[in-house]
């Protein structure tokens, strides 16, 4: 699991070369998700996706934030959020190779390498103010973690390396490495079962 010894606010500054390497690693995850093929036009299209743009501008705002240009970083964050509907605060630390499937998304805390989130969920606080290394009340996520659509991690919790969080799950407790978290499966009603409830078949006025 990614180490969380210091707050994301106190990390050492990134060089521009390091920031560019993070940008390339994010886009490479997008290319891989699309099958590693594509014309120049397709690659341009992938770069202009809201998810790609959100990560690109987050890397810039994070770079500026760690170098002391914090007001500028927050302005870029605001514009990024308005344009992409993806909220990634400059205080959020994200490792290389992040992939976001869809918007909207909220990411606040510390996130490891090769993180995957398929959209309509995210990471945040609001549960308590304890700091475990992701910021006050925020989670710490390890490497190679996958969060399915509408999955959320809330509060100062640790998500271990390689964990999988299923669709629509809300996690408020620590998750062990390589664990799989899933909500109760939905119940299926057959046509015959529906017929046993005449009220459900009545015409609506």
C-alpha positions as CSV (number, residue, x, y, z in Angstrom):
1,X,0.0,0.0,0.0
2,X,1.2,3.5,-0.7
3,X,2.9,5.1,2.3
4,X,1.0,7.9,4.0
5,X,3.5,9.5,6.3
6,X,2.9,13.1,5.5
7,X,-0.1,15.2,4.5
8,X,-0.6,15.8,0.8
9,X,-0.2,19.5,1.6
10,X,3.3,19.0,2.8
11,X,4.7,16.9,0.0
12,X,7.9,18.1,-1.7
13,X,7.4,20.2,-4.9
14,X,7.3,18.3,-8.2
15,X,9.6,19.3,-11.1
16,X,8.0,20.1,-14.4
17,X,9.5,16.9,-15.8
18,X,7.9,14.8,-13.1
19,X,4.5,16.5,-13.7
20,X,4.7,15.8,-17.4
21,X,5.5,12.2,-16.7
22,X,2.4,12.0,-14.6
23,X,0.3,13.5,-17.4
24,X,1.7,10.9,-19.9
25,X,1.0,8.1,-17.5
26,X,-2.6,9.2,-17.1
27,X,-3.2,9.4,-20.9
28,X,-1.5,6.0,-21.4
29,X,-4.1,4.5,-19.1
30,X,-6.8,6.0,-21.3
31,X,-5.1,4.6,-24.5
32,X,-5.0,1.2,-22.9
33,X,-8.6,1.3,-21.9
34,X,-9.5,2.1,-25.6
35,X,-7.5,-0.9,-26.8
36,X,-4.1,0.6,-27.5
37,X,-5.1,1.5,-31.0
38,X,-6.3,4.6,-32.6
39,X,-5.5,7.2,-35.3
40,X,-4.1,10.6,-34.5
41,X,-7.7,11.9,-34.7
42,X,-8.9,9.4,-32.1
43,X,-6.1,10.2,-29.8
44,X,-6.9,13.9,-30.0
45,X,-10.5,13.0,-29.2
46,X,-9.4,11.0,-26.2
47,X,-7.2,13.9,-25.0
48,X,-10.2,16.2,-25.2
49,X,-12.5,13.9,-23.1
50,X,-13.6,15.6,-19.8
51,X,-11.9,12.9,-17.8
52,X,-8.6,13.4,-19.6
53,X,-8.8,17.2,-19.4
54,X,-9.7,17.0,-15.7
55,X,-6.6,15.0,-14.9
56,X,-4.4,17.1,-17.1
57,X,-5.5,20.4,-15.4
58,X,-5.3,18.7,-12.0
59,X,-1.6,17.9,-12.6
60,X,-1.0,21.5,-13.4
61,X,-2.8,22.8,-10.4
62,X,-1.1,20.3,-8.1
63,X,2.3,21.3,-9.5
64,X,1.6,25.0,-8.8
65,X,0.1,24.2,-5.4
66,X,3.2,22.3,-4.2
67,X,5.4,25.2,-5.5
68,X,3.6,27.8,-3.5
69,X,1.3,29.2,-6.2
70,X,-1.7,28.2,-4.2
71,X,-4.2,30.9,-5.2
72,X,-3.4,30.2,-8.9
73,X,-3.8,26.5,-8.2
74,X,-7.3,27.0,-6.7
75,X,-8.4,29.2,-9.6
76,X,-7.4,26.4,-12.1
77,X,-9.2,23.9,-9.9
78,X,-12.4,26.0,-10.1
79,X,-12.2,26.4,-13.9
80,X,-11.5,22.7,-14.2
81,X,-14.5,21.8,-12.1
82,X,-16.8,24.1,-14.1
83,X,-15.7,22.8,-17.4
84,X,-15.5,19.0,-16.7
85,X,-17.8,18.4,-13.7
86,X,-14.9,16.6,-12.1
87,X,-13.7,18.0,-8.8
88,X,-10.1,17.2,-7.9
89,X,-8.7,19.7,-5.3
90,X,-5.1,20.7,-5.7
91,X,-4.6,19.3,-2.2
92,X,-5.3,15.8,-3.6
93,X,-2.3,13.6,-4.2
94,X,-2.7,11.1,-7.1
95,X,0.0,8.6,-8.2
96,X,0.9,7.8,-11.7
97,X,-1.5,6.2,-14.2
98,X,-4.9,7.4,-13.0
99,X,-8.0,6.5,-15.1
100,X,-11.4,8.0,-14.8
101,X,-14.2,6.4,-16.8
102,X,-17.0,9.1,-16.6
103,X,-18.0,12.4,-15.0
104,X,-19.0,13.6,-12.5
105,X,-16.3,12.6,-9.9
106,X,-15.0,14.0,-6.7
107,X,-11.5,13.1,-5.5
108,X,-10.1,14.4,-2.2
109,X,-7.4,12.6,-0.2
110,X,-4.3,10.6,-1.1
111,X,-4.4,8.1,-4.0
112,X,-1.9,5.6,-5.1
113,X,-0.7,4.5,-8.6
114,X,-2.9,3.0,-11.3
115,X,-6.2,4.1,-9.6
116,X,-9.4,3.4,-11.5
117,X,-12.8,5.0,-11.0
118,X,-15.6,4.4,-13.4
119,X,-17.6,7.5,-12.5
120,X,-20.4,9.0,-10.5
121,X,-18.6,8.5,-7.2
122,X,-15.3,9.3,-5.6
123,X,-13.4,10.0,-2.3
124,X,-14.2,12.6,0.3
125,X,-14.7,13.4,4.0
126,X,-17.5,14.7,6.1
127,X,-17.4,11.8,8.6
128,X,-14.7,13.0,11.1
129,X,-11.6,15.2,11.2
130,X,-8.9,12.6,12.0
131,X,-5.9,12.8,9.6
132,X,-4.4,9.5,8.5
133,X,-2.3,11.0,5.8
134,X,-4.9,12.0,3.2
135,X,-5.7,15.3,4.8
136,X,-8.2,16.1,7.6
137,X,-11.0,13.5,7.5
138,X,-9.9,12.2,4.1
139,X,-9.1,8.7,2.8
140,X,-5.8,7.1,1.8
141,X,-6.0,4.8,-1.2
142,X,-3.3,2.3,-2.1
143,X,-2.0,1.2,-5.5
144,X,-4.0,-0.6,-8.2
145,X,-7.4,0.1,-6.6
146,X,-10.5,-0.1,-8.7
147,X,-13.8,1.6,-7.8
148,X,-16.8,0.7,-9.9
149,X,-19.5,3.2,-11.0
150,X,-21.1,5.1,-8.1
151,X,-18.7,3.7,-5.6
152,X,-17.7,6.1,-2.8
153,X,-15.1,6.1,0.0
154,X,-15.8,8.5,2.8
155,X,-13.8,9.6,5.8
156,X,-10.3,8.8,7.2
157,X,-10.2,5.2,6.0
158,X,-7.4,3.2,4.3
159,X,-8.1,1.2,1.1
160,X,-5.4,-1.5,0.6
161,X,-3.5,-2.2,-2.6
162,X,-5.4,-4.0,-5.2
163,X,-8.8,-3.7,-3.5
164,X,-12.0,-3.7,-5.6
165,X,-15.0,-1.7,-4.6
166,X,-18.2,-2.7,-6.4
167,X,-21.0,-0.6,-7.9
168,X,-22.9,1.8,-5.6
169,X,-20.9,0.7,-2.5
170,X,-20.3,3.3,0.2
171,X,-17.2,2.5,2.2
172,X,-16.6,4.1,5.6
173,X,-14.3,1.5,7.1
174,X,-10.8,0.3,6.2
175,X,-10.5,-2.3,3.4
176,X,-7.8,-4.8,3.3
177,X,-5.4,-5.3,0.4
178,X,-6.9,-7.2,-2.5
179,X,-10.3,-7.4,-0.8
180,X,-13.5,-7.2,-2.8
181,X,-16.4,-5.0,-1.5
182,X,-19.8,-5.6,-2.9
183,X,-23.3,-4.5,-2.0
184,X,-26.3,-7.0,-1.7
185,X,-27.3,-8.1,-5.2
186,X,-30.7,-6.9,-6.5
187,X,-33.7,-9.2,-6.3
188,X,-35.3,-10.4,-9.5
189,X,-39.1,-10.6,-9.8
190,X,-40.3,-13.0,-12.5
191,X,-43.3,-12.2,-14.7
192,X,-45.3,-14.8,-12.7
193,X,-44.4,-13.1,-9.5
194,X,-45.5,-9.8,-10.8
195,X,-48.8,-11.3,-11.9
196,X,-49.5,-12.3,-8.2
197,X,-49.7,-8.6,-7.4
198,X,-52.8,-7.3,-9.4
199,X,-52.3,-3.8,-7.9
200,X,-49.1,-3.4,-9.8
201,X,-50.9,-4.2,-13.1
202,X,-53.7,-1.8,-12.7
203,X,-53.9,1.0,-15.2
204,X,-52.7,4.4,-13.9
205,X,-55.3,7.2,-14.0
